[in-house]
Amino acid sequence: MLNIRTFNLGPLQTNAYLLTGADPSTGIVIDPGMNPAALIRAIEEIDIEAILLTHAHFDHMGGVDEIRKLKNCPVYLHPLESEWLGNPKLNGSLMWPSVSPPLVTDPAEYDLAEGQTLSFIGHTFKVYHTPGHSPGSVSFLCGQDLFSGDVLFRLGVGRTDLTGGRERDLFDSIRGKLYRMDDEVTVYPGHGPRTSIGFEKARNPYVPAH
């Protein structure tokens, strides 16, 4: 059984996810956003095996340094964004000074790749490279649960006007990879409420299934 806790972090209300399996004393974190105090309180007694990043925009990686140092855990990120953690221009934190100071953190310890399978907390996570919102965006599928970052939202999609974004790539990622998953797959996005693949295929106004 995968236990999923959602935390809305920072000024952009980014969804950070704390996942635990049968053993509640170990977990992983997906996208530790800015102002992560609530998440840090929640993991006080939990051994964090890894931090998985769907992409390296500042609102998704703002809590990386604090949690990595606190829990001595590695960070996983797609290599197309390997420089972004240390570059405020690329990670976007330089663009919104009213929202965030320039964010700089150490590089990720491990690269992510299309088709890779990761084993944590007694579960396996399959990596899908889903560019479009950003060049190194990935989505993680664990059983019937999908963590889509800023690729697919409930009745929405990620913006494509930031560094390395491309609308055609985004639509290809959604139609060619995410929409091919089971309709019953629950989607946990980077912002907003959860949804399902079937619901988005039928109703998403930006990316109809056909």
C-alpha positions as CSV (number, residue, x, y, z in Angstrom):
1,M,0.0,0.0,0.0
2,L,1.4,3.4,-1.0
3,N,0.5,6.2,1.5
4,I,0.5,9.6,-0.1
5,R,0.5,12.9,1.8
6,T,0.3,16.2,0.0
7,F,1.8,19.5,1.2
8,N,1.0,22.8,-0.5
9,L,4.2,24.7,-0.2
10,G,5.4,28.2,-0.9
11,P,3.8,31.2,-2.6
12,L,2.9,29.2,-5.8
13,Q,1.2,26.5,-3.8
14,T,3.3,23.7,-5.2
15,N,2.3,20.2,-4.3
16,A,5.1,18.3,-2.5
17,Y,4.4,14.6,-1.8
18,L,5.6,12.5,1.1
19,L,5.3,8.8,0.2
20,T,5.6,5.9,2.6
21,G,5.0,2.2,2.2
22,A,4.2,-0.6,4.6
23,D,6.9,0.7,6.9
24,P,5.8,4.2,8.0
25,S,9.3,5.0,9.3
26,T,10.8,5.3,5.8
27,G,9.7,7.4,2.9
28,I,10.6,9.5,-0.1
29,V,9.8,13.1,-1.1
30,I,8.7,14.2,-4.5
31,D,9.3,17.9,-5.3
32,P,10.1,19.6,-1.9
33,G,8.9,23.1,-2.7
34,M,9.6,26.5,-1.1
35,N,8.9,27.2,2.6
36,P,9.0,23.5,3.5
37,A,8.5,23.8,7.3
38,A,5.3,21.7,7.3
39,L,6.9,18.9,5.3
40,I,10.0,19.0,7.5
41,R,7.8,18.6,10.6
42,A,6.1,15.6,9.0
43,I,9.4,13.8,8.3
44,E,11.0,14.5,11.7
45,E,10.7,10.8,12.6
46,I,10.9,9.4,9.1
47,D,14.1,8.1,7.3
48,I,13.9,9.7,3.8
49,E,15.5,7.4,1.2
50,A,15.5,9.9,-1.7
51,I,14.2,13.2,-3.1
52,L,12.7,12.8,-6.6
53,L,12.4,15.9,-8.7
54,T,9.9,16.1,-11.6
55,H,11.9,19.1,-12.8
56,A,14.1,21.8,-11.4
57,H,11.9,25.0,-11.3
58,F,12.5,27.0,-8.1
59,D,9.0,26.4,-6.7
60,H,9.6,22.6,-6.9
61,M,13.2,22.5,-5.6
62,G,13.1,25.2,-3.0
63,G,13.3,22.8,-0.1
64,V,15.9,20.4,-1.5
65,D,18.9,21.8,0.4
66,E,17.3,21.8,3.8
67,I,15.8,18.3,3.5
68,R,18.9,16.8,1.8
69,K,21.1,18.0,4.6
70,L,18.7,17.1,7.4
71,K,18.1,13.6,6.2
72,N,21.4,12.9,4.3
73,C,19.5,11.6,1.3
74,P,20.3,11.8,-2.4
75,V,18.4,13.8,-5.1
76,Y,17.3,12.4,-8.4
77,L,16.9,14.7,-11.5
78,H,16.9,14.4,-15.3
79,P,20.3,15.3,-16.7
80,L,18.9,17.9,-19.1
81,E,18.4,20.0,-16.0
82,S,21.5,19.1,-14.1
83,E,22.8,22.7,-14.2
84,W,19.5,24.2,-13.1
85,L,19.8,23.6,-9.4
86,G,22.8,25.8,-9.3
87,N,21.6,28.5,-11.7
88,P,18.9,30.9,-10.6
89,K,18.3,32.1,-14.2
90,L,17.6,28.5,-15.4
91,N,15.5,27.5,-12.4
92,G,13.5,30.6,-12.6
93,S,14.1,32.1,-9.2
94,L,15.8,35.1,-10.7
95,M,12.7,36.0,-12.7
96,W,10.4,36.5,-9.7
97,P,12.3,38.4,-7.0
98,S,9.0,39.2,-5.2
99,V,8.3,35.5,-4.9
100,S,11.7,34.0,-4.3
101,P,15.3,34.9,-3.6
102,P,17.8,33.5,-6.1
103,L,18.0,29.8,-5.3
104,V,21.2,27.8,-5.6
105,T,21.8,24.2,-4.4
106,D,24.3,21.5,-5.1
107,P,23.8,19.2,-8.1
108,A,21.6,16.1,-7.9
109,E,23.4,12.9,-6.9
110,Y,21.7,10.7,-9.5
111,D,20.3,11.1,-13.1
112,L,16.9,10.0,-14.2
113,A,16.3,8.4,-17.6
114,E,13.3,7.3,-19.7
115,G,12.2,3.8,-18.8
116,Q,14.3,3.6,-15.6
117,T,12.8,1.8,-12.7
118,L,13.6,3.0,-9.2
119,S,13.0,0.9,-6.0
120,F,12.1,2.7,-2.8
121,I,10.0,2.1,0.3
122,G,9.0,-1.4,-1.0
123,H,7.6,0.0,-4.3
124,T,8.8,0.5,-7.8
125,F,8.6,3.8,-9.6
126,K,8.9,3.9,-13.4
127,V,10.4,7.1,-14.9
128,Y,8.8,8.7,-18.0
129,H,10.6,11.5,-19.7
130,T,7.8,14.0,-20.4
131,P,9.4,17.3,-21.7
132,G,7.4,20.3,-22.8
133,H,7.0,22.3,-19.6
134,S,10.7,22.1,-19.2
135,P,13.3,19.9,-21.1
136,G,14.0,17.5,-18.3
137,S,10.5,17.1,-16.9
138,V,9.7,13.6,-15.8
139,S,6.7,11.8,-14.5
140,F,6.8,8.9,-12.0
141,L,4.4,6.0,-12.1
142,C,3.9,3.8,-9.1
143,G,1.2,1.2,-9.6
144,Q,-1.9,3.2,-10.5
145,D,-0.5,6.5,-9.1
146,L,1.2,9.0,-11.4
147,F,3.2,12.0,-10.2
148,S,3.1,14.3,-13.2
149,G,4.9,17.5,-12.0
150,D,3.8,20.4,-14.2
151,V,3.0,18.4,-17.3
152,L,-0.6,17.5,-16.7
153,F,-3.1,19.2,-14.3
154,R,-6.8,18.7,-13.7
155,L,-8.3,20.3,-16.8
156,G,-5.0,22.0,-17.5
157,V,-1.4,21.6,-18.7
158,G,1.9,23.1,-17.8
159,R,3.0,26.4,-19.3
160,T,5.5,26.3,-22.1
161,D,6.9,29.9,-22.1
162,L,9.7,29.3,-19.7
163,T,13.3,28.2,-20.5
164,G,13.4,25.2,-22.7
165,G,9.6,24.9,-22.8
166,R,7.9,23.7,-26.0
167,E,4.2,23.2,-26.6
168,R,4.6,20.5,-29.2
169,D,6.8,18.5,-26.9
170,L,4.3,18.9,-24.1
171,F,1.4,17.6,-26.1
172,D,3.5,14.7,-27.4
173,S,4.4,13.8,-23.8
174,I,0.8,13.8,-22.7
175,R,-0.7,12.1,-25.7
176,G,2.2,9.7,-26.4
177,K,2.9,8.6,-22.9
178,L,0.5,9.7,-20.2
179,Y,-2.8,9.1,-22.2
180,R,-1.6,5.6,-23.0
181,M,-1.8,4.7,-19.3
182,D,-4.9,3.1,-17.8
183,D,-7.9,5.4,-17.5
184,E,-8.0,4.5,-13.7
185,V,-4.5,5.9,-13.1
186,T,-4.7,8.7,-10.5
187,V,-2.7,11.8,-11.4
188,Y,-1.0,13.8,-8.6
189,P,0.1,17.0,-10.3
190,G,2.6,19.7,-9.3
191,H,-0.3,22.2,-8.6
192,G,-3.9,21.9,-7.9
193,P,-6.2,18.9,-7.1
194,R,-5.6,15.3,-8.3
195,T,-7.3,13.9,-11.3
196,S,-7.3,10.7,-13.4
197,I,-6.0,9.8,-16.9
198,G,-9.5,8.9,-18.0
199,F,-11.0,12.2,-16.8
200,E,-8.3,14.2,-18.7
201,K,-8.6,12.2,-21.9
202,A,-12.3,12.9,-21.9
203,R,-12.4,16.5,-20.7
204,N,-9.0,18.3,-20.8
205,P,-9.7,21.4,-23.0
206,Y,-6.0,21.8,-24.0
207,V,-5.1,18.3,-25.0
208,P,-8.1,16.2,-26.2
209,A,-7.3,12.5,-26.6
210,H,-7.7,12.7,-30.4
